[in-house]
Amino acid sequence: MANCIGKVFPNELFDFCKTVFEKTGVPKHDAEIVSEHLVRANLRGVDSHGVFVRLHHYVSAIKQGIINPRPNIKFVKDTSGACLIDGDNGLGPVVAMKATELAIKKARSNGVCVVGVKNTGHVGMLARYTLKAVEEKMIGFAATSSPPIVVPWGGAKPVFGTNPFSIGFPVDENFSIIVDMATSTVAAGKIAVYASKGEKIPPDWALDKNGKPTTDPKAFLDGGMLLPFGGYKGYSLCLSVEVLAGILVGAPFSHHIPRGWATQGGFVVEAVNIEHFRPYGEYRKDMLELIEIIKSAPLAEGFKEILLPGEPEHREYLKRLQDGIPVYEDVWENIKKVAEEYNVSPPKLY
Amino acid sequence: MANCIGKVFPNELFDFCKTVFEKTGVPKHDAEIVSEHLVRANLRGVDSHGVFVRLHHYVSAIKQGIINPRPNIKFVKDTSGACLIDGDNGLGPVVAMKATELAIKKARSNGVCVVGVKNTGHVGMLARYTLKAVEEKMIGFAATSSPPIVVPWGGAKPVFGTNPFSIGFPVDENFSIIVDMATSTVAAGKIAVYASKGEKIPPDWALDKNGKPTTDPKAFLDGGMLLPFGGYKGYSLCLSVEVLAGILVGAPFSHHIPRGWATQGGFVVEAVNIEHFRPYGEYRKDMLELIEIIKSAPLAEGFKEILLPGEPEHREYLKRLQDGIPVYEDVWENIKKVAEEYNVSPPKLY
């Protein structure tokens, strides 16, 4: 594990990202959307989708022509409840946020709207889209497909991506329930951390290259594959995301998805307008009661607290908003290189 | 385990159920719907939701006034994409099928439709509703909430039901992918089977009454509780179903849900019209390719075949359709009692 070499303030990190994106040819408004997305991921503690890990990949993909900095985002289908967007290979956070805003707008009058997206870059942290829906007092659902690394249950060849999905339930202005999970047991990056520490991984995480369950993280990294979470049930969900975010929307699926840090299969987002079912105040009252029932349950052996989905990330968000975002030595190199290449001062370390 | 004492033919079992329901005051059309539902569950091998386990509970609930045999099913909200039905405490399979048909009808023009249901009896096997959607070449989603028996992750008090959901993806006329799963590790009934055999249960299935993980099925049956499947990820899904099928639709939730074999919390069903996203033929071609990719993967250690979600149930369906439905000694008593009470000849045993 790398050393923490200081902290950056989120507004300074945002300004840095925004300037870099604008220098790559991304319009100001889009540069703001993608920069806010990356900084928000860091604030929530989801560093794997934050500035230090993704920025240099995103800008390098623009430079290589894989990502289009000025996409012509087209509405291929536009009915009241179901829409399809062609993202013209734009930056994922820009394309997917446009899809989310469309779903919310249509759900306001129609009650429900599903928007599919094809030809999009890496959409980042799915919670960003369900957070947007809950801000509008709607239930949000988002899912995305990615290159194969997860086996079907009983198989020994990667067929699915880690295929994450997110569900957001609004509660109040301060906190909402945000589910955001991969349908694999873990991300590959987490296993790399075990390998670097020389620790064993649990037996239900991965197979080696021969399809044999392994507790050796290096056996996974050497051509191994991930297992879906929760056995055949997680496999069903992994497969469902592959269809919803990929095949339904006409995006590439399984091994047709190009590999890369800035690419994605497809994306799907849904907004459900609570007011079309019952008054929001009644819904909210019941949600607060359910949360109270959950929180007041006695603890199981070995636990100190019962957390709601999204609560750890929200706590980290509040903490980092005040204290700043920690910076680690290894990923700081990525920032310095980008800063030098685009002649932008890196954010100040405190 | 009870002895198998013979088999019944599905059409004869259907006729028996239908006659019994009509004698309890259920109109002919509704009696046909609920009978077909129960027999279909037996055909798919889902005996826990079939005739022998549920019929006597359903008719007894009608007799006790818990279930209304002639409900006045009302459309509380009826917009194009979001609808709400008050089931007037009718038989669940009747109310939920009406909701499903409404979702499909609206999705035909609107692309997508979500229908919520409150005041409904036990809706039975969720796969029945997603099977209906896939027959219409639509993607179906259904979920239902039930009385508390599952703990929140880290808690030692039942807060959620086994909260199952189903997702159906059409493939072709012979077979579609049907996910149908509880969000608990297992059903309580399965642990009772372990207890009767004197076998231990896996350590991640249940807690004893003190909130301690147990491998003793009797410790679960003595005031214990179920764990969500797949740890905190399954907990997030269990909670999501509690909100979608309960709080969103204004149905009772958690400990407010009445206990019983014929009752339920709430129900939610969604239909997504594939044609609103892309031509069905293109979708189907990609689905067949994905299935080929899954099926042709090399096998992991210890597996003989890679199955698709719903494939075991579909195989059982084809087998039982031809060979008949096996009958076990213990549950046959339920049928004999109902036959006697309503003066209807029980189906013939072969």
Chai-1 contact restraints between the chains, C-beta under 6 A:
chainA,res_idxA,chainB,res_idxB,connection_type,confidence,min_distance_angstrom,max_distance_angstrom,comment,restraint_id
A,T79,B,G111,contact,1.0,0.0,6.0,A-B,restraint_1
A,T79,B,H276,contact,1.0,0.0,6.0,A-B,restraint_2
A,S80,B,N110,contact,1.0,0.0,6.0,A-B,restraint_3
A,G81,B,G81,contact,1.0,0.0,6.0,A-B,restraint_4
A,G81,B,N110,contact,1.0,0.0,6.0,A-B,restraint_5
A,G81,B,G111,contact,1.0,0.0,6.0,A-B,restraint_6
A,G81,B,V112,contact,1.0,0.0,6.0,A-B,restraint_7
A,A82,B,G111,contact,1.0,0.0,6.0,A-B,restraint_8
A,A82,B,V112,contact,1.0,0.0,6.0,A-B,restraint_9
A,A82,B,H276,contact,1.0,0.0,6.0,A-B,restraint_10
A,L84,B,F277,contact,1.0,0.0,6.0,A-B,restraint_11
A,N110,B,S80,contact,1.0,0.0,6.0,A-B,restraint_12
A,N110,B,G81,contact,1.0,0.0,6.0,A-B,restraint_13
A,G111,B,T79,contact,1.0,0.0,6.0,A-B,restraint_14
A,G111,B,G81,contact,1.0,0.0,6.0,A-B,restraint_15
A,G111,B,A82,contact,1.0,0.0,6.0,A-B,restraint_16
A,V112,B,G81,contact,1.0,0.0,6.0,A-B,restraint_17
A,V112,B,A82,contact,1.0,0.0,6.0,A-B,restraint_18
A,V112,B,V112,contact,1.0,0.0,6.0,A-B,restraint_19
A,V112,B,V114,contact,1.0,0.0,6.0,A-B,restraint_20
A,V114,B,V112,contact,1.0,0.0,6.0,A-B,restraint_21
A,G116,B,F277,contact,1.0,0.0,6.0,A-B,restraint_22
A,P152,B,I294,contact,1.0,0.0,6.0,A-B,restraint_23
A,P152,B,I306,contact,1.0,0.0,6.0,A-B,restraint_24
A,G154,B,A300,contact,1.0,0.0,6.0,A-B,restraint_25
A,G154,B,F303,contact,1.0,0.0,6.0,A-B,restraint_26
A,G154,B,I306,contact,1.0,0.0,6.0,A-B,restraint_27
A,G155,B,A297,contact,1.0,0.0,6.0,A-B,restraint_28
A,G155,B,A300,contact,1.0,0.0,6.0,A-B,restraint_29
A,G155,B,I306,contact,1.0,0.0,6.0,A-B,restraint_30
A,A156,B,P298,contact,1.0,0.0,6.0,A-B,restraint_31
A,A156,B,A300,contact,1.0,0.0,6.0,A-B,restraint_32
A,K157,B,A297,contact,1.0,0.0,6.0,A-B,restraint_33
A,K157,B,P298,contact,1.0,0.0,6.0,A-B,restraint_34
A,V159,B,I293,contact,1.0,0.0,6.0,A-B,restraint_35
A,V159,B,I294,contact,1.0,0.0,6.0,A-B,restraint_36
A,I167,B,S240,contact,1.0,0.0,6.0,A-B,restraint_37
A,F169,B,V243,contact,1.0,0.0,6.0,A-B,restraint_38
A,V179,B,S236,contact,1.0,0.0,6.0,A-B,restraint_39
A,M181,B,K233,contact,1.0,0.0,6.0,A-B,restraint_40
A,G211,B,A300,contact,1.0,0.0,6.0,A-B,restraint_41
A,G211,B,E301,contact,1.0,0.0,6.0,A-B,restraint_42
A,K212,B,E301,contact,1.0,0.0,6.0,A-B,restraint_43
A,F229,B,G230,contact,1.0,0.0,6.0,A-B,restraint_44
A,F229,B,K233,contact,1.0,0.0,6.0,A-B,restraint_45
A,G230,B,F229,contact,1.0,0.0,6.0,A-B,restraint_46
A,G230,B,G230,contact,1.0,0.0,6.0,A-B,restraint_47
A,G230,B,G234,contact,1.0,0.0,6.0,A-B,restraint_48
A,K233,B,M181,contact,1.0,0.0,6.0,A-B,restraint_49
A,K233,B,F229,contact,1.0,0.0,6.0,A-B,restraint_50
A,G234,B,G230,contact,1.0,0.0,6.0,A-B,restraint_51
A,S236,B,V179,contact,1.0,0.0,6.0,A-B,restraint_52
A,S236,B,P309,contact,1.0,0.0,6.0,A-B,restraint_53
A,S240,B,I167,contact,1.0,0.0,6.0,A-B,restraint_54
A,V243,B,F169,contact,1.0,0.0,6.0,A-B,restraint_55
A,I247,B,D286,contact,1.0,0.0,6.0,A-B,restraint_56
A,L248,B,F277,contact,1.0,0.0,6.0,A-B,restraint_57
A,V249,B,F277,contact,1.0,0.0,6.0,A-B,restraint_58
A,G250,B,R278,contact,1.0,0.0,6.0,A-B,restraint_59
A,F253,B,L290,contact,1.0,0.0,6.0,A-B,restraint_60
A,S254,B,I293,contact,1.0,0.0,6.0,A-B,restraint_61
A,H276,B,T79,contact,1.0,0.0,6.0,A-B,restraint_62
A,H276,B,A82,contact,1.0,0.0,6.0,A-B,restraint_63
A,F277,B,L84,contact,1.0,0.0,6.0,A-B,restraint_64
A,F277,B,G116,contact,1.0,0.0,6.0,A-B,restraint_65
A,F277,B,L248,contact,1.0,0.0,6.0,A-B,restraint_66
A,F277,B,V249,contact,1.0,0.0,6.0,A-B,restraint_67
A,R278,B,G250,contact,1.0,0.0,6.0,A-B,restraint_68
A,D286,B,I247,contact,1.0,0.0,6.0,A-B,restraint_69
A,L290,B,F253,contact,1.0,0.0,6.0,A-B,restraint_70
A,I293,B,V159,contact,1.0,0.0,6.0,A-B,restraint_71
A,I293,B,S254,contact,1.0,0.0,6.0,A-B,restraint_72
A,I294,B,P152,contact,1.0,0.0,6.0,A-B,restraint_73
A,I294,B,V159,contact,1.0,0.0,6.0,A-B,restraint_74
A,A297,B,G155,contact,1.0,0.0,6.0,A-B,restraint_75
A,A297,B,K157,contact,1.0,0.0,6.0,A-B,restraint_76
A,P298,B,A156,contact,1.0,0.0,6.0,A-B,restraint_77
A,P298,B,K157,contact,1.0,0.0,6.0,A-B,restraint_78
A,A300,B,G154,contact,1.0,0.0,6.0,A-B,restraint_79
A,A300,B,G155,contact,1.0,0.0,6.0,A-B,restraint_80
A,A300,B,A156,contact,1.0,0.0,6.0,A-B,restraint_81
A,A300,B,G211,contact,1.0,0.0,6.0,A-B,restraint_82
A,E301,B,G211,contact,1.0,0.0,6.0,A-B,restraint_83
A,E301,B,K212,contact,1.0,0.0,6.0,A-B,restraint_84
A,F303,B,G154,contact,1.0,0.0,6.0,A-B,restraint_85
A,I306,B,P152,contact,1.0,0.0,6.0,A-B,restraint_86
A,I306,B,G154,contact,1.0,0.0,6.0,A-B,restraint_87
A,I306,B,G155,contact,1.0,0.0,6.0,A-B,restraint_88
A,P309,B,S236,contact,1.0,0.0,6.0,A-B,restraint_89
